[in-house]
C-alpha cells in the first residue's frame, strides 16, 4: 500500500490533533533534541519574517519569540486543528503585536504573498503529508521565500543505527496497518522532494533520541 493511500486526509488529521491537543508537547523527549539541532544551525536571529507551517501548540513559536527572534521580527503560523490554533494563540498572546496564528483548511497553500518571508519552518509535519503534498510544500516554500531565504525542517526519518532502524521499521509498519495509531506520521526522507535546481543544501543531520530518528534539514532558496 503506498503512502498516497494511507496518509490521513484533512478531516481525519484535524480530528486526531483536536483530540490530541496539549498532549502533543509530551513528544518532546524525542523531538526536542532535533529541534535544538535545528536552532543551533538555522541562525534564526537573522530572521525578519518567519512562517511556520503546522505550528501545533505553539511551543516552538514561543521558544523562537522568547529566545531567538529579534524584537522586530514577525512570526506567522498555521495549523489544521482549531484546538492547536487556540493553544498556540494563548501561548504567544504576549507577542500579539508581531505574531499571529491562523487555521489552515488542510490544503498545502500558504496564505502569504510571493517572496514575503525569509524563513519557512515546518517541524514534524511533512511526515504527515502525501508524496504529492510534500512536493507541493517545497513549491509553496520557494514561492513565498525571498531570494536567499531558508526552509528549515525536522521530520521522522529512517534509522541509521540498529536500534533506530528497528524503531523506524516498527513505526512504519504500524503506520501501514493503521495510520491513526501514530497520528498519521511515518518515517520519511526529504531528499526525493528537494529539487536541487531550486534549493541549496545548507545543513543536514539525523538526530536520534530514545531510539527515534529525526532528520534536520536547512535549505537555501536558489534564485
URFEN-V94253 format. One record per pair of residues at least 6 apart in sequence whose C-alpha atoms are under 8 Angstrom apart, sorted by the first residue. I is the first residue (numbers start at 1). J is the second residue. If there is no record, write none. Layout:
BEGIN
{{I J} {I J}}
END
This chain:
BEGIN
{{1 176} {3 130} {3 131} {4 130} {4 131} {4 132} {6 175} {6 176} {6 179} {7 128} {7 129} {7 130} {7 179} {7 184} {7 185} {8 128} {8 179} {8 180} {8 184} {10 80} {10 105} {10 106} {10 107} {13 80} {13 81} {13 183} {13 184} {14 80} {14 81} {14 82} {15 81} {16 180} {16 183} {17 81} {17 83} {17 84} {17 183} {18 81} {18 82} {18 83} {18 84} {21 57} {21 83} {21 84} {22 57} {22 84} {22 87} {24 56} {24 57} {25 57} {25 59} {29 209} {29 210} {30 208} {30 209} {30 210} {30 212} {31 209} {31 214} {33 207} {33 209} {34 154} {34 206} {34 207} {34 208} {34 214} {34 215} {34 216} {35 154} {35 216} {37 207} {37 216} {38 152} {38 153} {38 154} {38 216} {38 217} {38 218} {41 203} {42 152} {42 218} {44 64} {44 68} {44 69} {45 68} {45 69} {45 70} {46 69} {46 70} {47 69} {47 70} {47 73} {47 118} {47 119} {48 70} {48 72} {48 73} {48 74} {48 117} {48 118} {49 73} {49 74} {49 75} {49 116} {49 117} {49 118} {49 119} {50 73} {50 74} {50 75} {50 76} {50 117} {50 118} {50 119} {50 120} {50 121} {51 75} {51 76} {51 77} {51 117} {51 119} {51 120} {51 121} {52 61} {52 75} {52 76} {52 77} {52 78} {52 120} {52 121} {52 122} {53 77} {53 78} {53 79} {53 110} {53 120} {53 121} {53 122} {53 123} {53 125} {54 77} {54 78} {54 79} {54 80} {54 122} {54 123} {54 125} {55 61} {55 77} {55 78} {55 79} {55 84} {55 85} {55 88} {55 122} {55 123} {56 79} {56 81} {56 84} {56 85} {56 87} {56 88} {57 84} {57 85} {57 87} {57 88} {57 91} {58 84} {58 85} {58 87} {58 88} {58 89} {58 91} {58 92} {59 88} {59 91} {61 75} {61 92} {62 91} {62 92} {65 75} {65 95} {72 98} {73 98} {74 98} {74 99} {75 98} {75 99} {75 100} {76 99} {76 100} {76 101} {77 100} {77 101} {77 102} {78 85} {78 101} {78 102} {78 103} {78 104} {79 85} {79 101} {79 102} {79 103} {79 104} {80 103} {80 104} {80 105} {80 106} {81 103} {81 104} {82 103} {85 101} {85 102} {85 103} {88 101} {89 100} {89 101} {92 99} {108 133} {108 136} {108 137} {108 140} {109 137} {109 140} {110 140} {110 144} {112 144} {113 144} {114 143} {114 144} {114 145} {114 146} {115 143} {115 144} {115 145} {115 146} {115 147} {116 144} {116 145} {116 146} {117 144} {117 145} {117 146} {117 149} {118 145} {118 146} {118 147} {118 148} {118 149} {118 150} {119 145} {119 149} {119 150} {119 151} {119 152} {120 141} {120 145} {120 150} {120 151} {120 152} {121 151} {121 152} {121 153} {122 152} {122 153} {122 154} {123 153} {123 154} {123 155} {124 153} {124 154} {124 155} {124 156} {124 185} {125 155} {125 185} {126 134} {126 155} {127 155} {127 156} {127 184} {127 185} {127 186} {127 187} {127 188} {128 184} {128 185} {128 186} {134 193} {135 193} {135 194} {138 193} {138 194} {141 151} {142 198} {142 221} {145 221} {146 221} {147 221} {147 222} {147 223} {148 220} {148 221} {148 222} {148 223} {149 220} {149 221} {150 218} {150 219} {150 220} {150 221} {151 218} {151 219} {151 220} {151 221} {152 216} {152 217} {152 218} {152 219} {153 215} {153 216} {153 217} {153 218} {154 214} {154 215} {154 216} {154 217} {155 187} {155 188} {155 214} {155 215} {155 216} {156 185} {156 186} {156 187} {156 188} {156 212} {156 213} {156 214} {156 215} {157 168} {157 186} {157 187} {157 188} {157 189} {157 206} {157 213} {157 214} {157 215} {158 164} {158 165} {158 168} {158 169} {158 187} {158 188} {158 189} {158 213} {158 214} {159 165} {159 166} {159 167} {159 168} {159 212} {159 213} {160 206} {160 213} {163 211} {164 208} {164 211} {164 212} {164 213} {167 211} {167 212} {168 187} {168 212} {168 213} {171 182} {171 186} {171 187} {172 186} {172 187} {174 181} {174 182} {175 181} {175 182} {175 184} {175 185} {175 186} {179 185} {189 215} {197 222} {198 221} {198 222} {198 223} {199 219} {199 220} {199 221} {199 222} {200 219} {200 220} {200 221} {200 222} {201 217} {201 218} {201 219} {201 220} {202 217} {202 218} {202 219} {202 220} {203 216} {203 217} {203 218} {203 219} {204 215} {204 216} {204 217} {204 218} {205 215} {205 216} {205 217} {206 213} {206 214} {206 215} {206 216} {207 213} {207 214} {207 215} {207 216} {208 214}}
END
